[in-house]
Amino acid sequence: MCDDKRDEMQDKMCDDKRDEVQDKMCDDKRDEVQDKMCDDKRDEVQDKMQGDKRDEIRDKMQNEIQSVLTNWDVLGTAKQIYSTAWAISDEYVLKAYDNLEQLKKNGRMQILLCRMGIPAAEIIQTRRGEIYAAEGSRYYMLSRKLPGNNAADITADGMAEKMGEVLGSLHQAFSKCEEILYTQSEPADETISFPDCSLLEEMNGWVKESLYREHWMDEKNFCKAVQKLAEHYEELPRQLIHRDVHLGNFLFDQGTFSGYIDFDLSQRNIRVFDLCYFLAGLLAAQVGNGMEEIQWYDVISRTTAGYESRIPLTAAEKQAVPYVMENIELLFAAYFNEPETKHFRENALELFWFICKREKQIWSALYR
């Protein structure tokens, strides 16, 4: 009997324990399910709120853009392509400016290039015959959308030569533009000046100040790089340049060049700056155009050959190419001075050292 009683008690204890464990498992599972449902519901609500906010912003933007477009009697759906630019029904591009002089400078350049038969976006005048419309605190310019896109593959057969040719042609057109811009042959109120800049002065000015303030590289190596540039600087031809030459600003339509865009940074500077900026940029990871080293030398050779089919480089320019590239990267290192752009600074310094160690290979590519 004692054994029976003990077994009965043990069975009951086991049953109670099992029930307790099962109840706890059920409670845990229920809590887990409830938590997941709450999380899913919260995510759903947040997604809806974000979606509603996004729709509200998009609707507000559409209303604002449609209001601006009444200055041109143009109707169409606006699709944002940059933070300050919208495609209008795939026929026009509307661009916003905070600075009116910047707009006028860009617009004047586009008008002059179009007059010379250079493929730049045609500006559409407002109903009042102006090249811009003011709305609130911003200024807007509407231009006809150029055909093509900016997704060219520089390593494709013939593309590097073509890029060199179109850059050389742009520099030829810029030289003619300067003759017009800096003469009295145009009405005084239309004469727009471009900044007269110097890469060397920038290096010895705000870039050096940034280095002394933030110590982002050894001062001795910085001064050595600037000195190499200085030794050839006075021999380098100067003219109006684009200043932002990358594949995103040159349009191609099925392999055929179709137009230049974005003259916001145009300035007078050393002519070879544009070529060096473009070639160094092909290595930059942030541009999304990284390539193998051997390919890069080939692109340097072919792009330069294309450029020289329009404008021969001087001996001083060829000698200065790696030095200009190096100083451009140091300029970028100084420019990216915020914590969120730290990786861009690191990338620029990495490219600086890459180019420093390959000056001879670059010269060899230039003289092929």
C-alpha positions in Angstrom: 0.0 0.0 0.0 2.8 2.3 0.8 4.3 1.6 -2.5 1.0 2.2 -4.3 0.6 5.5 -2.4 4.1 6.6 -3.2 3.6 5.7 -6.9 0.3 7.6 -6.9 1.9 10.6 -5.4 4.8 10.5 -7.8 2.5 10.2 -10.8 0.5 13.2 -9.5 3.7 15.2 -9.0 4.8 14.2 -12.6 1.4 15.2 -14.0 1.4 18.5 -12.1 5.0 19.2 -13.2 4.1 18.3 -16.8 1.0 20.4 -16.7 3.0 23.3 -15.2 5.7 23.0 -17.9 3.1 22.7 -20.6 1.2 25.7 -19.2 4.4 27.7 -19.2 5.3 26.6 -22.7 1.8 27.6 -23.8 2.1 30.9 -22.0 5.5 31.5 -23.6 4.3 30.6 -27.0 1.2 32.7 -26.6 3.4 35.6 -25.5 5.7 35.0 -28.4 2.9 35.0 -30.9 1.3 38.1 -29.3 4.7 39.9 -29.4 5.2 38.9 -33.0 1.6 40.1 -33.8 2.3 43.4 -32.0 5.6 43.8 -33.8 4.0 43.0 -37.2 1.2 45.4 -36.4 3.6 48.1 -35.3 5.7 47.6 -38.5 2.5 47.6 -40.6 1.4 50.9 -38.9 4.8 52.4 -39.3 5.1 51.4 -42.9 1.6 52.9 -43.6 2.5 56.1 -41.8 5.8 56.3 -43.8 3.9 55.5 -47.0 1.3 58.1 -46.3 4.0 60.7 -45.5 5.9 59.8 -48.7 2.7 60.1 -50.7 1.9 63.4 -49.0 5.4 64.7 -49.8 5.1 63.5 -53.4 1.7 65.0 -53.8 2.9 68.3 -52.4 5.9 68.3 -54.7 3.7 67.5 -57.7 1.4 70.5 -56.8 4.4 72.8 -56.4 6.0 71.7 -59.7 2.7 72.0 -61.6 2.4 75.5 -60.2 5.9 76.4 -61.5 5.2 74.9 -64.9 2.3 77.3 -65.5 5.1 79.8 -66.3 5.7 77.9 -69.4 2.2 76.6 -70.2 3.7 73.1 -69.9 1.8 70.2 -68.5 3.1 66.8 -67.4 4.0 64.5 -64.6 7.1 65.4 -62.6 9.6 62.7 -61.7 12.4 63.6 -59.4 15.8 62.7 -60.9 18.1 64.7 -58.6 17.4 66.6 -55.4 16.9 69.8 -57.5 15.9 68.4 -60.9 12.7 66.8 -62.2 11.9 65.1 -65.5 8.7 66.4 -67.0 6.9 63.7 -69.0 10.2 62.6 -70.4 10.2 65.7 -72.6 11.7 68.4 -70.4 14.0 68.8 -67.4 13.1 71.4 -64.7 16.0 72.5 -62.5 15.7 74.5 -59.3 18.4 77.0 -58.1 18.8 78.9 -54.9 21.3 81.3 -56.5 20.0 83.4 -59.4 23.5 84.2 -60.7 24.3 80.5 -60.8 21.2 79.9 -62.9 22.0 82.7 -65.3 25.6 81.5 -65.7 24.5 77.9 -66.5 21.7 79.1 -68.8 24.0 81.5 -70.7 26.5 78.8 -71.2 23.8 76.4 -72.6 22.5 79.1 -74.9 26.0 79.8 -76.3 26.8 76.1 -76.8 23.5 75.5 -78.6 24.2 78.5 -80.9 27.5 76.9 -81.9 25.8 73.6 -82.6 27.2 71.9 -79.5 24.7 69.3 -78.1 23.6 71.0 -74.9 20.1 71.2 -73.5 17.9 73.8 -75.2 16.4 76.3 -72.7 12.7 76.9 -73.0 11.7 80.5 -72.4 8.8 81.4 -70.1 5.6 83.0 -71.3 7.3 86.3 -70.5 10.3 85.5 -72.6 12.7 84.9 -69.7 15.0 81.9 -69.2 13.8 81.3 -65.6 10.8 81.7 -63.4 10.9 82.7 -59.7 8.7 80.8 -57.3 9.0 81.5 -53.6 12.7 81.7 -52.7 13.8 79.5 -55.6 14.4 80.0 -59.3 13.6 77.5 -62.0 14.9 76.8 -65.5 13.2 74.5 -68.0 15.2 72.8 -70.8 14.4 70.3 -73.4 15.5 66.8 -72.4 18.4 65.5 -74.3 18.2 61.9 -75.8 20.4 59.2 -74.3 21.5 58.4 -70.8 24.6 58.5 -68.7 25.2 54.7 -68.3 28.1 54.5 -70.7 30.7 51.7 -70.2 34.1 53.4 -70.6 35.8 50.0 -71.2 33.5 49.3 -74.2 35.2 49.3 -77.6 35.9 52.8 -78.8 34.2 54.5 -75.8 37.3 55.9 -74.1 38.4 57.5 -77.4 34.9 58.9 -77.9 34.9 60.4 -74.4 38.3 62.0 -75.1 37.0 63.5 -78.3 33.8 64.9 -76.8 35.8 66.5 -73.9 38.2 68.0 -76.4 35.3 69.3 -78.5 33.8 70.9 -75.4 37.1 72.6 -74.6 37.2 74.0 -78.1 33.6 75.3 -77.7 34.5 76.8 -74.3 37.3 78.7 -75.8 34.9 80.3 -78.3 32.4 80.9 -75.5 35.1 82.9 -73.6 35.6 85.1 -76.6 31.9 86.0 -76.5 31.6 86.2 -72.7 34.5 88.5 -72.2 33.8 90.9 -75.0 31.3 93.8 -75.4 29.6 92.1 -78.4 26.8 90.9 -76.2 24.4 93.2 -74.3 25.8 94.2 -70.9 23.0 92.7 -68.9 23.7 89.3 -70.5 27.4 89.2 -69.9 28.1 86.6 -67.3 31.5 86.0 -65.8 32.8 82.7 -64.6 35.1 82.3 -61.5 38.8 82.6 -62.4 40.2 79.8 -60.2 43.6 78.2 -59.6 44.1 74.6 -58.4 47.5 75.6 -57.0 46.0 78.5 -55.0 43.4 76.3 -53.6 46.0 73.8 -52.5 48.0 76.5 -50.8 44.9 78.1 -49.4 41.8 76.3 -47.9 43.1 72.8 -48.6 46.4 73.4 -46.6 44.4 75.1 -43.8 42.2 72.0 -43.6 45.3 69.8 -43.3 46.8 72.0 -40.5 43.5 72.0 -38.7 42.5 68.4 -39.0 45.8 66.6 -39.7 44.4 64.1 -42.2 47.8 63.3 -43.6 51.5 64.0 -43.1 52.4 67.6 -43.8 55.7 66.7 -45.5 54.0 64.5 -48.0 51.3 67.1 -48.7 53.9 69.8 -49.3 55.8 67.5 -51.6 52.7 66.9 -53.7 51.9 70.6 -54.0 55.5 71.4 -54.8 55.5 68.9 -57.7 52.4 70.7 -59.1 53.9 74.1 -58.6 57.0 73.3 -60.6 54.9 73.0 -63.8 51.9 75.1 -63.0 52.8 78.4 -64.8 53.3 76.4 -68.1 49.9 74.9 -68.0 47.3 76.4 -70.5 44.3 78.0 -68.8 40.7 78.4 -70.1 37.1 77.9 -69.2 36.5 74.2 -68.1 33.6 72.1 -67.1 35.1 71.2 -63.6 32.8 68.2 -63.0 33.7 65.8 -65.8 32.3 62.3 -65.1 30.2 59.9 -67.1 27.1 61.1 -65.4 27.4 64.5 -67.1 27.9 63.2 -70.6 25.0 61.5 -72.4 25.3 58.7 -74.9 22.4 57.3 -77.0 23.2 53.7 -78.1 26.9 54.4 -78.1 26.7 57.8 -79.8 27.4 60.9 -77.9 24.2 62.9 -77.5 24.9 65.8 -75.1 26.6 67.7 -72.3 24.8 68.6 -69.1 25.4 70.4 -65.8 27.6 73.5 -66.1 27.1 74.6 -62.5 30.7 74.3 -61.6 32.2 75.8 -64.8 35.2 78.1 -64.2 38.5 79.2 -65.6 41.3 77.0 -64.5 44.1 74.9 -65.9 42.8 73.1 -69.0 44.2 69.6 -68.1 42.1 69.7 -64.9 39.1 68.2 -66.6 41.0 65.3 -68.2 42.7 64.5 -64.9 39.5 64.7 -62.9 37.8 62.3 -65.3 40.6 59.8 -65.4 41.2 59.8 -61.6 37.4 59.6 -61.0 37.2 56.3 -62.9 39.2 54.7 -60.0 37.0 56.1 -57.3 34.8 53.6 -55.5 32.2 56.3 -54.7 31.5 56.9 -58.3 30.7 53.2 -58.8 33.2 53.0 -61.7 36.1 51.0 -60.2 38.2 49.1 -62.7 41.3 46.9 -62.9 44.6 48.8 -62.9 45.7 47.5 -66.4 42.3 48.6 -67.8 42.8 52.1 -66.3 46.2 52.6 -68.1 44.5 51.5 -71.3 41.7 54.0 -70.7 44.2 56.8 -70.0 45.9 56.0 -73.3 42.8 55.9 -75.4 41.0 58.8 -73.8 44.1 61.0 -74.2 44.4 59.9 -77.9 40.7 60.9 -78.4 41.3 64.3 -76.7 44.4 65.0 -78.7 42.5 64.4 -81.9 40.8 67.7 -81.0 43.4 69.5 -78.9 47.0 68.4 -78.6 48.3 68.4 -75.0 51.5 70.3 -74.4 54.6 68.6 -73.0 54.0 70.4 -69.7 50.4 69.2 -69.5 51.5 65.5 -70.0 54.2 65.9 -67.4 51.8 67.4 -64.9 48.9 64.9 -65.4 49.8 62.6 -62.3 50.6 65.7 -60.2 47.2 67.3 -61.0 45.5 64.0 -60.2 47.2 63.7 -56.9 46.3 67.3 -55.9 42.7 66.7 -57.0 42.5 63.8 -54.5 44.0 65.9 -51.8 41.4 68.5 -52.5 38.7 65.9 -52.1 40.3 64.7 -48.8 40.0 68.3 -47.5 36.5 68.7 -48.8 35.0 65.6 -47.1 35.5 66.8 -43.5 32.2 65.5 -41.9 32.0 62.3 -39.9 29.4 60.9 -42.4 31.8 61.5 -45.3 34.8 60.0 -43.6 34.9 57.1 -46.0 35.1 59.5 -49.0 38.2 61.1 -47.4 39.8 57.8 -46.8 39.0 56.8 -50.4 40.6 60.0 -51.7 43.8 59.5 -49.7 44.0 55.9 -50.9 43.7 57.0 -54.5 46.3 59.7 -53.8 48.9 57.1 -52.8 47.9 54.8 -55.6 48.6 57.5 -58.2 51.8 58.6 -56.4 53.2 55.1 -56.8 52.3 54.9 -60.5 53.5 58.1 -62.0 55.8 56.3 -64.4 53.0 54.0 -65.6 50.7 57.0 -66.1 53.3 58.8 -68.2 53.9 55.6 -70.3 50.2 55.4 -71.0 50.1 59.1 -72.1 52.9 58.6 -74.6 51.8 55.3 -76.2 
